[in-house]
Amino acid sequence: MTKSIRIDDIPDDTYEALLAQAEVEGLTVSDYLRRQLRLITRPTVAEVIARALSRPRDHGPTNQDVLEAIWESRGDQR
């Protein structure tokens, strides 16, 4: 079930900034804010990293393999 949120007393400059950002995206202010609020429900970078680190590492590259691939792609000699 969806919920509604009402925010009163938004300063004019804040609303104008929201309106400008929404217009750049081709959205209404409501649609723009709805999209921004949806982003809040995504996991943070820290949560993604913690989840990845908690997984078993039976297969796949090691940290050293990843580092060496990065260094190689940069042309670093280590």
C-alpha positions as CSV (number, residue, x, y, z in Angstrom):
1,M,0.0,0.0,0.0
2,T,1.4,3.4,-0.9
3,K,1.6,6.3,1.5
4,S,1.5,10.0,1.0
5,I,3.9,12.5,2.5
6,R,3.2,16.2,2.8
7,I,6.0,18.7,3.6
8,D,4.9,22.3,4.4
9,D,6.9,25.5,4.7
10,I,9.6,24.7,2.1
11,P,11.7,27.8,1.4
12,D,11.2,29.3,-2.0
13,D,14.9,28.8,-3.0
14,T,14.7,25.1,-2.0
15,Y,11.6,24.6,-4.1
16,E,13.0,26.5,-7.1
17,A,16.1,24.2,-6.9
18,L,13.9,21.1,-6.8
19,L,11.9,22.4,-9.7
20,A,15.0,23.2,-11.8
21,Q,16.4,19.7,-11.1
22,A,13.1,18.1,-12.0
23,E,12.8,20.0,-15.2
24,V,16.3,18.9,-16.2
25,E,15.1,15.3,-15.8
26,G,11.8,16.0,-17.6
27,L,9.9,15.2,-14.4
28,T,7.4,16.9,-12.2
29,V,8.6,17.9,-8.7
30,S,6.5,15.0,-7.3
31,D,8.0,12.5,-9.6
32,Y,11.5,13.8,-9.1
33,L,11.1,13.5,-5.3
34,R,9.5,10.1,-5.6
35,R,12.5,8.9,-7.5
36,Q,14.9,10.5,-5.0
37,L,13.1,8.8,-2.1
38,R,13.3,5.5,-3.9
39,L,17.1,5.8,-4.0
40,I,17.1,5.9,-0.2
41,T,15.8,2.3,-0.1
42,R,18.9,1.0,-2.0
43,P,21.6,-0.5,0.0
44,T,24.5,1.8,0.9
45,V,28.0,1.1,-0.5
46,A,29.0,-0.1,3.0
47,E,26.1,-2.5,3.1
48,V,27.0,-4.0,-0.3
49,I,30.6,-4.4,0.7
50,A,29.7,-6.0,4.0
51,R,27.4,-8.4,2.2
52,A,30.1,-9.3,-0.3
53,L,32.7,-9.8,2.4
54,S,30.4,-12.1,4.3
55,R,29.9,-14.5,1.3
56,P,32.0,-17.7,1.2
57,R,35.0,-17.3,-1.1
58,D,35.2,-20.9,-2.4
59,H,35.5,-19.8,-6.0
60,G,36.5,-16.7,-7.9
61,P,39.4,-14.4,-7.8
62,T,41.3,-13.5,-4.7
63,N,41.9,-10.0,-3.6
64,Q,45.4,-10.3,-4.9
65,D,44.1,-11.5,-8.3
66,V,41.9,-8.4,-8.5
67,L,44.7,-6.0,-7.5
68,E,47.1,-7.6,-10.1
69,A,44.5,-7.2,-12.8
70,I,44.0,-3.5,-11.9
71,W,47.8,-2.9,-11.8
72,E,48.2,-4.7,-15.2
73,S,45.4,-2.7,-16.8
74,R,47.2,0.5,-15.6
75,G,50.5,-0.7,-16.9
76,D,52.0,-0.8,-13.3
77,Q,54.9,-3.0,-12.7
78,R,54.7,-4.4,-9.2
